[in-house]
């Protein structure tokens, strides 16, 4: 009697692993899209806003540069140290996204992609001259950028999701 041979590519565990890698790759692409969007707006802000800030109702568009990290923390730290620490944190987030993409809920991956995209954009921006370009000014909060929004909202969503954790990942 002939028994059909099961190839590794057709086993359920391999199929799950492939779907997990595909999801992780898609989330990394999404993080890259977030980063590119922020870097494009930063380039626009550097060209447009130095001589002509734009005043709005809730937010103004005003060019500023930040040598520190969140809310100008560590603004007097050496650039190499800030780049090293933020680079390590960004790498850790990328690894966490990759390792959890196939086991965690999709929403968790989207949150990590937002954090990673924002962190990668700010790291890339800082690498050139040690400064991060900021352009969103509220008047009551330090000037910030879209990458900061991705990081903060992604972080808040991760915290919120951790309170409602389920042992099962959704598709």
C-alpha positions as CSV (number, residue, x, y, z in Angstrom):
1,X,0.0,0.0,0.0
2,X,1.3,3.4,-0.9
3,X,1.2,6.1,1.8
4,X,1.2,9.7,0.6
5,X,4.3,11.4,1.8
6,X,3.7,14.6,3.8
7,X,6.3,17.3,2.9
8,X,7.4,19.7,5.5
9,X,5.9,22.6,3.5
10,X,2.4,21.2,3.9
11,X,2.4,20.4,7.6
12,X,0.2,22.6,9.8
13,X,3.0,23.9,12.0
14,X,5.0,25.0,8.9
15,X,1.9,26.7,7.5
16,X,1.4,28.5,10.8
17,X,5.0,29.5,10.9
18,X,4.8,30.9,7.4
19,X,1.7,32.9,8.2
20,X,3.5,34.2,11.3
21,X,6.5,35.3,9.3
22,X,4.2,36.8,6.6
23,X,2.4,38.8,9.3
24,X,5.7,39.9,10.9
25,X,7.0,41.0,7.5
26,X,3.8,42.9,6.8
27,X,4.0,44.6,10.2
28,X,7.6,45.6,9.6
29,X,6.6,47.1,6.2
30,X,3.8,49.0,8.0
31,X,6.4,50.3,10.5
32,X,8.6,51.4,7.6
33,X,5.6,53.2,6.1
34,X,5.0,55.1,9.4
35,X,8.7,56.0,9.5
36,X,8.8,57.2,5.9
37,X,5.7,59.3,6.4
38,X,7.2,61.1,9.4
39,X,10.6,61.6,7.7
40,X,8.8,63.0,4.6
41,X,6.9,65.5,6.8
42,X,10.2,66.4,8.6
43,X,11.8,67.1,5.3
44,X,8.9,69.3,4.3
45,X,9.0,71.1,7.6
46,X,12.7,71.9,7.3
47,X,12.1,73.4,3.9
48,X,8.9,75.2,4.6
49,X,8.6,76.2,8.2
50,X,11.9,78.1,9.1
51,X,10.6,81.3,7.6
52,X,6.9,80.8,7.7
53,X,5.4,78.9,10.7
54,X,1.7,78.0,10.1
55,X,-0.7,78.9,12.9
56,X,-3.7,76.7,13.4
57,X,-6.6,76.5,15.9
58,X,-5.3,73.6,18.0
59,X,-1.8,73.0,16.6
60,X,0.7,75.2,15.0
61,X,3.3,74.0,12.6
62,X,6.5,75.5,13.9
63,X,10.0,74.1,13.3
64,X,12.1,73.1,16.3
65,X,15.0,70.8,16.9
66,X,15.4,68.5,20.0
67,X,18.7,67.0,21.1
68,X,17.1,65.0,23.8
69,X,14.6,62.1,23.8
70,X,11.0,62.2,25.0
71,X,10.1,65.7,26.2
72,X,13.8,66.8,25.9
73,X,14.9,64.3,28.5
74,X,18.7,63.9,28.4
75,X,19.2,66.8,26.1
76,X,22.7,67.3,27.4
77,X,23.7,63.7,27.0
78,X,26.4,62.9,24.3
79,X,24.9,62.2,20.9
80,X,26.7,58.9,20.7
81,X,25.0,57.7,23.9
82,X,21.5,58.8,22.8
83,X,22.0,57.1,19.4
84,X,23.3,53.9,21.1
85,X,20.5,53.7,23.7
86,X,17.7,54.6,21.2
87,X,19.2,52.2,18.6
88,X,19.2,49.4,21.1
89,X,15.6,50.2,22.2
90,X,14.5,50.4,18.6
91,X,16.1,47.0,17.8
92,X,14.5,45.4,20.9
93,X,11.1,46.6,19.6
94,X,11.7,45.2,16.2
95,X,12.7,41.8,17.7
96,X,9.7,41.8,19.9
97,X,7.4,42.6,17.0
98,X,9.0,39.7,14.9
99,X,8.9,37.2,17.7
100,X,5.3,37.9,18.8
101,X,3.7,38.5,15.4
102,X,2.5,34.9,15.0
103,X,1.3,34.4,18.6
104,X,-0.2,37.7,19.7
105,X,-3.3,39.5,18.5
106,X,-3.0,41.5,15.3
107,X,-3.8,44.6,17.3
108,X,-0.7,44.0,19.5
109,X,1.4,43.8,16.3
110,X,-0.1,47.0,15.0
111,X,0.8,48.8,18.2
112,X,4.4,47.6,18.1
113,X,4.6,48.6,14.4
114,X,3.5,52.1,15.3
115,X,6.1,52.3,18.1
116,X,8.8,50.9,15.9
117,X,8.0,53.2,13.0
118,X,8.1,56.2,15.3
119,X,11.3,55.1,16.9
120,X,13.0,54.3,13.6
121,X,12.0,57.7,12.2
122,X,13.4,59.6,15.1
123,X,16.6,57.5,15.2
124,X,17.1,58.0,11.5
125,X,16.5,61.8,11.8
126,X,18.9,62.0,14.8
127,X,21.7,60.0,13.1
128,X,22.6,62.9,10.8
129,X,23.3,65.7,13.3
130,X,22.2,64.5,16.7
131,X,18.9,66.4,16.6
132,X,15.3,65.3,16.0
133,X,13.1,67.6,13.9
134,X,9.9,68.6,15.6
135,X,7.1,70.6,14.0
136,X,3.8,70.2,15.9
137,X,3.4,72.9,18.5
138,X,0.4,73.2,20.8
139,X,1.5,76.0,23.1
140,X,0.9,74.0,26.2
141,X,3.0,70.9,25.4
142,X,6.6,70.6,24.1
143,X,6.9,70.7,20.3
144,X,6.7,67.2,18.9
145,X,6.4,65.3,15.6
146,X,4.3,62.5,14.0
147,X,6.8,59.9,15.1
148,X,6.2,60.9,18.7
149,X,2.5,60.5,18.1
150,X,3.1,57.0,16.8
151,X,5.3,56.1,19.8
152,X,2.9,57.5,22.4
153,X,-0.3,56.1,20.9
154,X,1.3,52.7,20.2
155,X,2.5,52.6,23.8
156,X,-0.8,53.6,25.3
157,X,-2.5,51.0,23.2
158,X,0.0,48.3,24.3
159,X,-0.7,49.1,27.9
160,X,-4.5,49.0,27.3
161,X,-4.2,45.7,25.5
162,X,-2.2,44.2,28.2
163,X,-5.1,44.7,30.6
164,X,-7.4,42.7,28.3
165,X,-5.0,40.0,27.3
166,X,-6.3,36.7,26.0
167,X,-4.3,33.5,25.6
168,X,-5.4,33.1,22.1
169,X,-4.1,35.2,19.2
170,X,-6.6,36.2,16.5
171,X,-6.0,35.6,12.9
